[in-house]
Amino acid sequence: MRQVAVAFLAGLVTLTAHAQSEPPRRYAAQGTGQLIVLLNEIKGEARLLSASMNRDAFIVSQMVAAVGDLENFQSSAALEKALLRIEEAQKRARQNPVAPPAVADALSGAEQLLRKARDSGFGDLSGTQKELLRFSSRVQRVLYVEMEQTRALRRTLAEAQSSLIVVTMDMDHAMGEALSATFDFFRKGGN
């Protein structure tokens, strides 16, 4: 992802320099297509990253809620409710985009833990809570990586947007000057 963003910025700088050294028609024909391709690539990756982050945030919230459910004094009801939350998280993990293996493994481990606790007779659930938190921390690590990738991409996109604004303002200024000169030309009788 970072490579695509760096390639985008490099392409933007190259296209800007290219635009200043080459005739405008050649720039418009070659550079615009490359820029659009890069933008579409980045847009696709950004959407995938956002969807992955939403998925994993949901999964972490379900796992944390399952830990909270285990505080219920009725062990059987607490375990069933926690299992339902883990099953919902697993369902979400299988949806598009599919969760990475580390997330699926953590959810599978959490489910096995809760089923074992239920089948063993509903003893003290504090140990089960701690173990369930360990499983959820694995998913949280994946979420942290996604958050860092999103932050880096967001920063790159903000820098690119700033560069594009400057380039657009320069183009608008040049267009205004060109139109003014053209109107003066026709006003003086040019054809």
C-alpha positions in Angstrom: 0.0 0.0 0.0 2.8 2.4 0.9 4.5 1.5 -2.3 1.5 2.5 -4.3 1.2 5.8 -2.4 4.9 6.6 -2.9 4.6 5.7 -6.6 1.6 8.1 -6.8 3.6 10.9 -5.3 6.5 10.2 -7.5 4.2 10.1 -10.5 2.7 13.4 -9.5 6.1 15.0 -9.1 7.2 13.5 -12.4 4.1 14.6 -14.2 4.4 18.1 -12.8 8.0 18.4 -14.0 7.1 16.7 -17.2 4.3 19.2 -17.8 6.7 22.1 -17.3 9.2 20.8 -19.8 7.0 19.2 -22.5 4.3 20.7 -24.7 0.8 20.6 -23.0 -0.7 18.2 -25.6 1.8 15.6 -25.0 1.4 15.8 -21.2 -2.4 15.6 -21.4 -2.2 12.6 -23.6 0.4 10.6 -21.6 0.3 11.8 -18.0 -3.4 12.0 -17.3 -4.0 8.3 -18.0 -1.1 7.2 -15.7 -2.4 9.5 -12.9 -5.9 8.1 -13.2 -4.7 4.5 -13.0 -2.6 5.3 -9.9 -5.6 7.1 -8.3 -7.9 4.1 -9.0 -5.4 1.7 -7.5 -5.0 3.8 -4.4 -8.8 4.2 -4.1 -9.3 0.4 -4.3 -6.6 -0.2 -1.7 -8.0 2.5 0.6 -11.5 1.1 0.4 -10.2 -2.4 1.1 -8.2 -1.2 4.1 -11.2 0.7 5.5 -13.5 -2.3 5.1 -10.9 -4.5 6.8 -10.5 -2.0 9.7 -14.3 -1.9 10.1 -14.5 -5.7 10.1 -11.8 -6.1 12.7 -13.1 -3.3 14.9 -16.5 -5.1 15.0 -14.7 -8.4 15.8 -12.8 -6.8 18.7 -15.9 -5.2 20.0 -17.8 -8.5 20.0 -14.9 -10.2 21.7 -14.7 -7.6 24.4 -18.4 -7.7 24.9 -18.1 -11.5 25.3 -15.6 -10.9 28.1 -18.1 -8.5 29.7 -20.9 -11.1 29.3 -18.9 -13.5 31.4 -19.3 -11.2 34.4 -22.9 -12.4 34.7 -23.6 -14.4 37.8 -25.5 -17.0 35.8 -22.7 -18.9 34.2 -24.7 -20.9 31.7 -26.5 -17.7 30.4 -23.2 -15.8 30.4 -21.4 -18.5 28.3 -24.2 -18.8 25.8 -24.3 -15.1 25.3 -20.5 -14.9 24.9 -20.7 -17.8 22.4 -23.3 -16.0 20.4 -21.1 -12.9 20.2 -18.1 -15.0 19.0 -20.3 -16.7 16.4 -21.4 -13.2 15.1 -17.7 -12.2 15.0 -16.9 -15.4 13.0 -19.7 -14.7 10.6 -18.4 -11.2 10.0 -14.8 -12.6 9.6 -16.0 -14.8 6.7 -17.6 -11.9 4.9 -15.9 -9.9 2.2 -13.1 -8.9 2.8 -12.3 -12.2 4.6 -10.3 -11.8 7.8 -6.7 -12.9 7.8 -5.8 -16.3 9.3 -4.6 -14.7 12.6 -8.1 -13.3 13.2 -9.8 -16.6 12.2 -7.5 -18.5 14.5 -8.1 -16.2 17.4 -11.9 -16.5 16.9 -11.7 -20.3 16.6 -9.6 -20.5 19.8 -12.1 -18.2 21.6 -15.0 -20.4 20.5 -13.2 -23.6 21.7 -12.4 -22.0 25.0 -16.0 -21.0 25.6 -17.4 -24.4 24.5 -14.9 -26.1 26.8 -15.9 -23.9 29.7 -19.6 -24.6 29.0 -19.0 -28.4 28.8 -16.9 -28.5 31.9 -19.6 -27.3 34.2 -19.7 -23.6 34.5 -17.0 -23.0 37.2 -15.3 -19.7 37.9 -15.2 -17.7 34.7 -12.5 -15.3 35.7 -9.8 -17.5 34.1 -11.9 -17.8 31.0 -12.3 -14.1 30.8 -8.5 -13.6 30.9 -7.9 -16.2 28.3 -10.6 -14.7 26.1 -8.9 -11.3 26.4 -5.7 -13.0 25.2 -7.5 -14.2 22.1 -9.0 -10.7 21.5 -5.5 -9.1 21.8 -4.4 -11.1 18.8 -7.2 -9.5 16.7 -6.3 -6.1 18.3 -2.8 -6.4 17.0 -4.1 -6.9 13.5 -6.3 -3.9 13.9 -3.3 -1.8 15.1 -1.4 -2.7 11.9 -4.4 -1.7 9.8 -4.7 1.6 11.7 -1.0 2.4 11.1 -1.4 1.6 7.4 -4.5 3.8 7.2 -2.7 6.6 9.0 0.3 6.4 6.6 -2.0 6.3 3.5 -4.1 9.2 4.8 -0.9 11.3 5.3 0.3 10.5 1.8 -3.1 11.4 0.4 -3.2 14.7 2.3 0.3 15.5 0.9 -0.9 14.6 -2.6 -4.0 16.7 -2.2 -2.0 19.6 -1.1 0.3 19.3 -4.1 -2.7 19.0 -6.4 -4.3 22.1 -5.0 -1.1 24.1 -5.6 -0.8 22.8 -9.2 -4.5 23.5 -9.8 -4.1 27.1 -8.5 -1.1 27.6 -10.8 -3.1 26.3 -13.7 -6.1 28.5 -12.9 -3.8 31.6 -12.6 -2.1 30.7 -16.0 -5.6 30.2 -17.6 -6.7 33.6 -16.3 -3.6 35.2 -17.8 -4.0 33.4 -21.1 -7.7 34.3 -21.3 -7.0 38.0 -20.5 -4.3 38.1 -23.2 -6.6 36.4 -25.7 -9.4 38.9 -25.0 -7.0 41.8 -25.4 -5.8 40.2 -28.7 -9.4 40.0 -30.1 -10.3 43.5 -28.7 -7.5 45.0 -30.7 -8.7 43.4 -33.8 -6.8 40.1 -34.0 -8.3 37.1 -35.6 
